[in-house]
Amino acid sequence: MQTYETDLNAWANEQARLLRAGRFDLLDIEHLAGEIEDVGKSEQRELASRMAVLLAHLLKWQHQPERRGASWEKTIKAQRKDIRYALGESPSLEPKLQEPAWLDMVWTRAVAQAVNETGLDTFPEVCPWAVRDEVLAETWWPGSE
């Protein structure tokens, strides 16, 4: 029997085999519970990462209109699509989009990325856009209002 500490992959495969075989008495319940919780955290991190990339590109789009191009446009469209897909696959992530602390963390990451990529440091302290009606809307682009 593999242990969680010595070979995570072998352990996970063995736990899956035990589950399918109905051998619940042999399961490593504590580590299984932790791994299941980590799946949810991973989904949240993925959503935050995609939102930060999207927001950084929207900032660049707004603040550097002379540099707008197909690459930025494709990245914005791809991130919006991937976020919609993630929310469709895991609807329980939807409330994150309205959570002030989560949005602040994502915005901070986005601004740091935009500053790093543009050299500009004139971005707002808080996100000026409505997440649902603007940031994630397929037809909305900053600077076009």
CYANA upper distance limits for C-alpha pairs under 8 A (distance plus 0.5 A):
  1 MET  CA     11 TRP  CA      8.37
  1 MET  CA     14 GLU  CA      8.18
  2 GLN  CA      6 THR  CA      7.70
  2 GLN  CA      7 ASP  CA      7.22
  2 GLN  CA     10 ALA  CA      6.81
  2 GLN  CA     11 TRP  CA      5.59
  2 GLN  CA     14 GLU  CA      7.75
  3 THR  CA      7 ASP  CA      6.87
  3 THR  CA      8 LEU  CA      7.83
  3 THR  CA     11 TRP  CA      6.19
  4 TYR  CA      8 LEU  CA      5.63
  4 TYR  CA     11 TRP  CA      6.00
  4 TYR  CA     12 ALA  CA      8.34
  4 TYR  CA     31 HIS  CA      7.80
  7 ASP  CA     11 TRP  CA      6.48
  8 LEU  CA     12 ALA  CA      6.52
  9 ASN  CA     13 ASN  CA      6.79
 10 ALA  CA     14 GLU  CA      6.62
 11 TRP  CA     15 GLN  CA      6.59
 12 ALA  CA     16 ALA  CA      6.71
 13 ASN  CA     17 ARG  CA      6.74
 14 GLU  CA     18 LEU  CA      6.66
 15 GLN  CA     19 LEU  CA      6.64
 15 GLN  CA     27 LEU  CA      6.72
 15 GLN  CA     28 ASP  CA      7.89
 16 ALA  CA     20 ARG  CA      6.71
 17 ARG  CA     21 ALA  CA      6.64
 18 LEU  CA     22 GLY  CA      6.63
 18 LEU  CA     23 ARG  CA      5.54
 18 LEU  CA     24 PHE  CA      7.31
 18 LEU  CA     26 LEU  CA      7.61
 18 LEU  CA     27 LEU  CA      7.27
 19 LEU  CA     23 ARG  CA      6.49
 19 LEU  CA     24 PHE  CA      6.80
 19 LEU  CA     27 LEU  CA      7.99
 23 ARG  CA     27 LEU  CA      7.55
 27 LEU  CA     32 LEU  CA      8.41
 28 ASP  CA     32 LEU  CA      6.54
 29 ILE  CA     33 ALA  CA      6.53
 30 GLU  CA     34 GLY  CA      6.90
 31 HIS  CA     35 GLU  CA      6.65
 32 LEU  CA     36 ILE  CA      6.69
 33 ALA  CA     37 GLU  CA      6.76
 34 GLY  CA     38 ASP  CA      6.69
 35 GLU  CA     39 VAL  CA      6.95
 36 ILE  CA     40 GLY  CA      7.53
 37 GLU  CA     41 LYS  CA      7.04
 38 ASP  CA     42 SER  CA      6.48
 39 VAL  CA     43 GLU  CA      6.89
 40 GLY  CA     44 GLN  CA      6.89
 41 LYS  CA     45 ARG  CA      6.69
 42 SER  CA     46 GLU  CA      6.66
 43 GLU  CA     47 LEU  CA      6.76
 44 GLN  CA     48 ALA  CA      6.69
 44 GLN  CA     93 LEU  CA      7.48
 45 ARG  CA     49 SER  CA      6.56
 46 GLU  CA     50 ARG  CA      6.69
 47 LEU  CA     51 MET  CA      6.59
 47 LEU  CA     83 ILE  CA      7.12
 47 LEU  CA     86 ALA  CA      7.81
 48 ALA  CA     52 ALA  CA      6.58
 48 ALA  CA    106 VAL  CA      6.41
 49 SER  CA     53 VAL  CA      6.81
 49 SER  CA    106 VAL  CA      8.07
 50 ARG  CA     54 LEU  CA      6.63
 50 ARG  CA     79 GLN  CA      6.50
 50 ARG  CA     82 ASP  CA      8.24
 50 ARG  CA     83 ILE  CA      7.29
 51 MET  CA     55 LEU  CA      6.50
 51 MET  CA     79 GLN  CA      7.88
 51 MET  CA     83 ILE  CA      7.97
 51 MET  CA    106 VAL  CA      7.24
 51 MET  CA    110 ALA  CA      8.46
 52 ALA  CA     56 ALA  CA      6.49
 52 ALA  CA    106 VAL  CA      5.83
 52 ALA  CA    107 TRP  CA      6.96
 52 ALA  CA    109 ARG  CA      6.42
 52 ALA  CA    110 ALA  CA      4.97
 53 VAL  CA     57 HIS  CA      6.72
 53 VAL  CA     79 GLN  CA      7.91
 53 VAL  CA    110 ALA  CA      6.78
 53 VAL  CA    113 GLN  CA      8.35
 54 LEU  CA     58 LEU  CA      6.70
 54 LEU  CA     75 THR  CA      7.92
 54 LEU  CA     76 ILE  CA      6.07
 54 LEU  CA     79 GLN  CA      6.28
 54 LEU  CA     80 ARG  CA      7.66
 54 LEU  CA    110 ALA  CA      8.36
 54 LEU  CA    135 VAL  CA      8.48
 55 LEU  CA     59 LEU  CA      6.60
 55 LEU  CA    107 TRP  CA      7.70
 55 LEU  CA    110 ALA  CA      6.14
 55 LEU  CA    111 VAL  CA      8.45
 55 LEU  CA    135 VAL  CA      7.90
 56 ALA  CA     60 LYS  CA      6.77
 56 ALA  CA    110 ALA  CA      5.02
 56 ALA  CA    111 VAL  CA      6.64
 56 ALA  CA    113 GLN  CA      6.65
 56 ALA  CA    114 ALA  CA      5.55
 57 HIS  CA     61 TRP  CA      6.49
 57 HIS  CA     72 TRP  CA      6.94
 57 HIS  CA     75 THR  CA      8.03
 57 HIS  CA     76 ILE  CA      6.95
 57 HIS  CA    114 ALA  CA      7.75
 58 LEU  CA     62 GLN  CA      6.66
 58 LEU  CA     76 ILE  CA      7.68
 58 LEU  CA    135 VAL  CA      8.50
 58 LEU  CA    141 TRP  CA      7.91
 58 LEU  CA    142 PRO  CA      7.07
 59 LEU  CA     63 HIS  CA      6.50
 59 LEU  CA    111 VAL  CA      8.31
 59 LEU  CA    114 ALA  CA      7.28
 59 LEU  CA    123 PHE  CA      8.08
 59 LEU  CA    142 PRO  CA      8.33
 60 LYS  CA     64 GLN  CA      5.97
 60 LYS  CA     65 PRO  CA      8.28
 60 LYS  CA    114 ALA  CA      6.92
 60 LYS  CA    118 THR  CA      7.87
 61 TRP  CA     65 PRO  CA      6.28
 61 TRP  CA     67 ARG  CA      8.22
 61 TRP  CA     68 ARG  CA      6.49
 61 TRP  CA     72 TRP  CA      7.97
 61 TRP  CA    142 PRO  CA      7.42
 61 TRP  CA    143 GLY  CA      8.45
 62 GLN  CA    142 PRO  CA      5.80
 62 GLN  CA    143 GLY  CA      5.89
 64 GLN  CA     68 ARG  CA      7.34
 68 ARG  CA     72 TRP  CA      7.06
 68 ARG  CA     73 GLU  CA      8.13
 69 GLY  CA     73 GLU  CA      6.82
 70 ALA  CA     74 LYS  CA      6.43
 71 SER  CA     75 THR  CA      6.67
 72 TRP  CA     76 ILE  CA      6.64
 73 GLU  CA     77 LYS  CA      6.68
 74 LYS  CA     78 ALA  CA      6.43
 75 THR  CA     79 GLN  CA      6.53
 76 ILE  CA     80 ARG  CA      6.70
 77 LYS  CA     81 LYS  CA      6.67
 77 LYS  CA    138 GLU  CA      7.76
 78 ALA  CA     82 ASP  CA      6.54
 79 GLN  CA     83 ILE  CA      6.49
 80 ARG  CA     84 ARG  CA      6.68
 80 ARG  CA    136 LEU  CA      6.16
 80 ARG  CA    137 ALA  CA      8.27
 80 ARG  CA    138 GLU  CA      7.78
 81 LYS  CA     85 TYR  CA      6.66
 82 ASP  CA     86 ALA  CA      6.59
 83 ILE  CA     87 LEU  CA      6.63
 84 ARG  CA     88 GLY  CA      6.62
 84 ARG  CA    136 LEU  CA      8.44
 85 TYR  CA     89 GLU  CA      6.67
 86 ALA  CA     90 SER  CA      6.49
 86 ALA  CA     91 PRO  CA      8.44
 87 LEU  CA     91 PRO  CA      5.47
 87 LEU  CA     92 SER  CA      8.12
 87 LEU  CA     93 LEU  CA      6.65
 87 LEU  CA     94 GLU  CA      6.67
 90 SER  CA     94 GLU  CA      8.44
 93 LEU  CA     97 LEU  CA      8.18
 94 GLU  CA     98 GLN  CA      8.34
 95 PRO  CA     99 GLU  CA      7.02
 96 LYS  CA    102 TRP  CA      7.01
 96 LYS  CA    103 LEU  CA      8.15
 97 LEU  CA    102 TRP  CA      8.11
 97 LEU  CA    103 LEU  CA      7.21
 97 LEU  CA    131 VAL  CA      7.40
 98 GLN  CA    103 LEU  CA      7.66
 98 GLN  CA    131 VAL  CA      8.47
 99 GLU  CA    103 LEU  CA      6.57
100 PRO  CA    104 ASP  CA      6.50
101 ALA  CA    105 MET  CA      6.76
102 TRP  CA    106 VAL  CA      6.73
103 LEU  CA    107 TRP  CA      6.42
104 ASP  CA    108 THR  CA      6.55
104 ASP  CA    126 VAL  CA      7.54
104 ASP  CA    127 CYS  CA      8.45
105 MET  CA    109 ARG  CA      6.89
106 VAL  CA    110 ALA  CA      6.68
107 TRP  CA    111 VAL  CA      6.58
107 TRP  CA    126 VAL  CA      7.39
107 TRP  CA    127 CYS  CA      6.85
108 THR  CA    112 ALA  CA      6.67
109 ARG  CA    113 GLN  CA      6.68
110 ALA  CA    114 ALA  CA      6.62
111 VAL  CA    115 VAL  CA      6.48
111 VAL  CA    123 PHE  CA      7.32
112 ALA  CA    116 ASN  CA      6.58
113 GLN  CA    117 GLU  CA      6.63
114 ALA  CA    118 THR  CA      6.38
114 ALA  CA    119 GLY  CA      8.31
114 ALA  CA    120 LEU  CA      8.17
115 VAL  CA    119 GLY  CA      5.64
115 VAL  CA    120 LEU  CA      5.78
115 VAL  CA    121 ASP  CA      6.23
116 ASN  CA    120 LEU  CA      8.45
124 PRO  CA    128 PRO  CA      7.84
129 TRP  CA    134 GLU  CA      6.60
129 TRP  CA    135 VAL  CA      6.98
130 ALA  CA    134 GLU  CA      5.76
130 ALA  CA    135 VAL  CA      6.85
131 VAL  CA    135 VAL  CA      5.25
131 VAL  CA    136 LEU  CA      6.54
132 ARG  CA    136 LEU  CA      5.84
132 ARG  CA    137 ALA  CA      7.02
133 ASP  CA    137 ALA  CA      6.20
134 GLU  CA    140 TRP  CA      6.09
134 GLU  CA    141 TRP  CA      8.10
135 VAL  CA    140 TRP  CA      7.70
136 LEU  CA    140 TRP  CA      8.49
140 TRP  CA    144 SER  CA      8.13
141 TRP  CA    145 GLU  CA      8.34
